[in-house]
């Protein structure tokens, strides 16, 4: 967070000035989501729109984080602000838990309740079998799901390894081993990028799209939003790596690192649930 040479105020709560970065972030998310939908719909412009969204998002993250870093290094953050940051990050992760809980809830509802009940409605949808995976009644299309023991299993190993490397980096930081911190962060960033590359390849080779009924919609919503979180986490880890190389962190003051590590571990847990309930079972 802040350099040990900076004055550390304990009696002043810093209130930042107005910023353009929230609206820039909203534009980035809208552009990225639109490009993702176009890409899944096999529209040629999709990858380019997604690329523009990623570029805007990266600009927002680096710009906003740069502002926060400058404020921190200037000694404007008190212990009370640090506590607020921790609570803010905890509530943010809780909101992400709620978000993915809604998506998993939709998955379980469709698989365990909706499809079995529709399978008995022979007069409405003749010859429809309420089994998973299914495009849904009336579509008459057989879905071939992505096998669990190919790229998904490899990506599971990659994300679990990345959780280990970021923890190893944290141990190095706590013990004042800067080389271990930087190497662990660099490995985590590389593993995150590798995960994203393999997921893009998986999408390109998939035999179905987001338009192929309830299975296609839920598959791409769950894995796509998780992939976006991996992308965001990889960008944030890159920023933390650059800060580590600049010597911004000390063993007793490094919440920025901790916040990103919390987020990354959350992403790991979500992927384990995805692997089990979307790919394997």
C-alpha positions in Angstrom: 0.0 0.0 0.0 2.1 2.9 1.2 5.8 3.5 1.4 7.2 3.2 4.9 8.9 6.6 4.4 5.5 8.4 4.0 3.6 10.1 6.8 0.9 7.8 8.1 -2.1 9.8 9.3 -4.3 8.1 11.9 -6.8 10.9 12.6 -7.9 11.9 9.1 -10.3 10.1 6.8 -9.5 10.9 3.2 -12.4 11.5 0.8 -11.3 11.4 -2.8 -12.4 13.9 -5.4 -14.8 13.1 -8.3 -13.5 10.7 -10.9 -14.2 9.7 -14.5 -13.1 6.1 -14.0 -16.4 4.6 -12.9 -18.2 5.7 -16.1 -15.2 4.5 -18.2 -15.5 1.1 -16.4 -19.2 0.9 -17.3 -18.5 1.6 -20.9 -15.8 -1.1 -20.9 -18.1 -3.7 -19.4 -20.9 -2.9 -21.9 -18.5 -3.1 -24.8 -16.9 -6.3 -23.6 -20.3 -8.0 -23.0 -21.6 -6.9 -26.4 -18.5 -8.3 -28.1 -18.8 -11.5 -26.1 -22.4 -12.0 -27.3 -21.5 -11.2 -30.9 -18.6 -13.7 -30.7 -20.7 -16.5 -29.4 -23.2 -15.7 -32.1 -20.5 -16.3 -34.7 -20.6 -12.6 -35.8 -17.3 -11.6 -37.4 -17.1 -8.3 -35.5 -17.4 -10.0 -32.2 -13.7 -10.5 -31.4 -12.9 -6.9 -32.4 -15.6 -5.5 -30.1 -14.3 -7.7 -27.3 -10.8 -6.5 -27.9 -12.0 -2.9 -27.7 -13.8 -3.7 -24.4 -10.6 -5.3 -23.0 -8.6 -2.3 -24.0 -11.0 0.2 -22.4 -11.2 -2.0 -19.3 -7.4 -2.2 -19.0 -7.2 1.6 -19.5 -9.7 2.1 -16.7 -8.0 -0.3 -14.3 -4.5 1.2 -14.8 -5.9 4.7 -14.6 -8.0 4.2 -11.5 -5.4 2.1 -9.8 -2.8 4.7 -10.6 -4.9 7.3 -8.8 -5.3 5.1 -5.7 -1.6 4.2 -5.7 -0.6 7.9 -5.8 -3.0 8.7 -3.0 -1.6 5.8 -0.9 2.1 6.7 -1.5 1.3 10.3 -0.5 0.2 9.1 2.9 -3.4 10.1 2.6 -4.8 6.7 3.8 -5.3 6.3 7.6 -5.9 3.0 9.4 -9.6 3.7 9.2 -9.4 4.0 5.4 -7.5 0.7 5.4 -10.3 -0.9 7.4 -12.8 0.5 5.0 -10.9 -1.0 2.0 -10.9 -4.4 3.7 -14.6 -4.3 4.4 -15.3 -3.0 0.9 -13.4 -5.9 -0.7 -15.1 -8.4 1.5 -18.6 -7.1 0.5 -17.5 -7.0 -3.1 -16.6 -10.7 -3.0 -19.8 -11.4 -1.2 -21.8 -9.7 -4.0 -19.9 -11.9 -6.5 -20.8 -15.0 -4.5 -24.5 -13.9 -4.7 -24.1 -13.3 -8.5 -22.7 -16.8 -9.2 -25.2 -18.4 -6.7 -28.0 -17.0 -9.0 -26.4 -18.6 -12.0 -25.8 -22.0 -10.3 -29.4 -21.8 -8.9 -30.7 -21.5 -12.5 -28.6 -24.5 -13.5 -29.8 -26.7 -10.7 -33.5 -25.6 -11.2 -33.4 -26.4 -14.8 -31.6 -29.8 -14.4 -33.5 -31.1 -11.3 -37.0 -29.6 -11.6 -37.8 -28.0 -15.0 -36.5 -30.7 -17.4 -37.9 -33.7 -15.6 -41.3 -32.1 -15.5 -41.2 -31.2 -19.2 -40.2 -34.7 -20.1 -43.7 -35.9 -19.0 -45.5 -33.4 -21.1 -45.9 -35.6 -24.2 -49.0 -33.9 -25.5 -47.2 -30.6 -25.7 -43.7 -31.7 -26.7 -43.9 -35.2 -28.2 -40.7 -37.3 -28.1 -39.0 -34.8 -25.8 -36.8 -36.4 -23.1 -36.2 -34.3 -20.1 -32.5 -35.2 -19.6 -29.4 -33.1 -19.4 -27.8 -31.8 -21.5 -30.7 -30.5 -23.5 -31.4 -27.7 -25.9 -35.0 -27.6 -24.6 -38.4 -28.7 -25.8 -39.3 -28.0 -29.4 -35.7 -27.4 -30.7 -35.1 -31.1 -31.7 -31.3 -30.7 -31.4 -28.9 -33.0 -29.7 -26.3 -31.3 -27.6 -22.8 -32.7 -27.4 -21.2 -31.2 -24.2 -17.6 -30.3 -23.8 -15.8 -33.3 -22.2 -14.6 -32.7 -18.7 -11.2 -34.5 -19.0 -9.8 -32.4 -21.8 -9.2 -28.7 -21.6 -11.5 -28.2 -18.5 -9.4 -30.7 -16.5 -6.2 -29.0 -17.7 -7.6 -25.6 -16.8 -8.5 -26.9 -13.4 -4.9 -27.9 -12.8 -3.8 -24.5 -14.1 -6.0 -22.5 -11.8 -5.2 -24.7 -8.7 -1.5 -24.1 -9.5 -2.1 -20.4 -9.8 -3.7 -20.4 -6.3 -0.5 -22.1 -5.0 1.8 -19.6 -6.7 0.0 -16.5 -5.5 0.0 -18.0 -1.9 3.7 -18.7 -2.3 4.2 -15.1 -3.4 2.3 -13.9 -0.3 4.6 -16.0 2.0 7.6 -14.4 0.3 6.2 -10.9 0.9 5.5 -11.6 4.6 9.1 -12.7 5.0 10.6 -9.8 3.1 11.7 -12.0 0.2 11.1 -9.7 -2.8 12.4 -12.2 -5.4 10.0 -14.9 -4.2 7.1 -12.3 -4.3 7.9 -11.2 -7.9 8.4 -14.7 -9.2 5.2 -16.0 -7.6 3.2 -13.1 -9.1 4.8 -13.6 -12.5 3.9 -17.3 -12.5 0.4 -16.5 -11.4 -0.1 -14.0 -14.3 1.2 -16.5 -16.8 -1.1 -19.2 -15.6 -4.1 -16.9 -15.7 -3.2 -15.9 -19.3 -2.8 -19.6 -20.2 -6.2 -20.4 -18.7 -7.8 -17.7 -20.8 -6.1 -18.9 -24.0 -7.3 -22.5 -23.5 -10.9 -21.3 -22.7 -11.0 -19.3 -26.0 -9.8 -22.4 -27.8 -12.5 -24.4 -26.1 -15.2 -21.9 -27.2 -13.9 -22.0 -30.8 -14.1 -25.8 -30.9 -17.4 -26.2 -29.1 -20.2 -27.9 -31.1 -22.9 -25.6 -29.7 -23.4 -21.8 -29.1 -25.2 -19.6 -26.6 -28.3 -19.8 -28.9 -28.7 -23.5 -28.5 -31.3 -23.6 -25.9 -31.1 -23.6 -22.1 -27.9 -25.7 -22.0 -26.0 -23.4 -24.4 -27.2 -20.3 -22.5 -26.3 -21.6 -19.1 -23.0 -23.0 -20.2 -21.7 -19.8 -21.8 -23.2 -17.6 -19.0 -21.5 -19.5 -16.3 -18.1 -20.2 -18.0 -18.1 -16.8 -19.8 -18.6 -14.7 -16.6 -16.0 -16.8 -14.8 -13.6 -16.2 -17.7 -14.3 -12.5 -17.4 -13.4 -12.7 -13.7 -10.2 -14.5 -14.6 -9.4 -11.8 -17.1 -10.0 -9.1 -14.5 -8.0 -10.9 -11.9 -5.1 -11.4 -14.3 -5.0 -7.6 -15.1 -5.1 -6.8 -11.4 -2.3 -9.3 -10.7 -0.2 -7.7 -13.5 -0.7 -4.3 -11.7 0.3 -5.8 -8.4 3.4 -7.3 -10.1 4.4 -3.9 -11.4 3.9 -2.4 -8.0 6.0 -5.2 -6.4 8.8 -4.5 -8.9 8.6 -0.8 -7.9 9.0 -1.7 -4.2 5.6 -0.5 -3.1 4.9 -3.4 -0.6 6.3 -4.1 2.8 5.7 -7.1 5.1 3.3 -5.1 7.3 1.6 -2.9 4.7 0.4 -4.7 1.5 -3.4 -4.8 1.5 -3.6 -4.2 -2.3 -1.8 -7.5 -2.7 -4.1 -9.2 -0.2 -7.3 -7.9 -1.9 -6.3 -9.3 -5.3 -5.2 -12.6 -3.7 -8.7 -12.9 -2.0 -10.3 -12.3 -5.4 -8.1 -14.8 -7.1 -8.9 -17.5 -4.6 -12.6 -16.8 -5.0 -12.2 -17.3 -8.8 -10.5 -20.6 -8.1 -13.3 -21.9 -5.9 -15.9 -20.9 -8.5 -14.1 -22.8 -11.2 -14.0 -25.9 -9.1 -17.8 -25.7 -8.8 -18.0 -25.2 -12.6 -15.8 -28.1 -13.3 -17.9 -30.5 -11.1 -21.4 -29.3 -12.0 -21.1 -28.0 -15.6 -18.4 -30.2 -17.1 -18.1 -33.4 -15.0 -21.6 -34.3 -13.6 
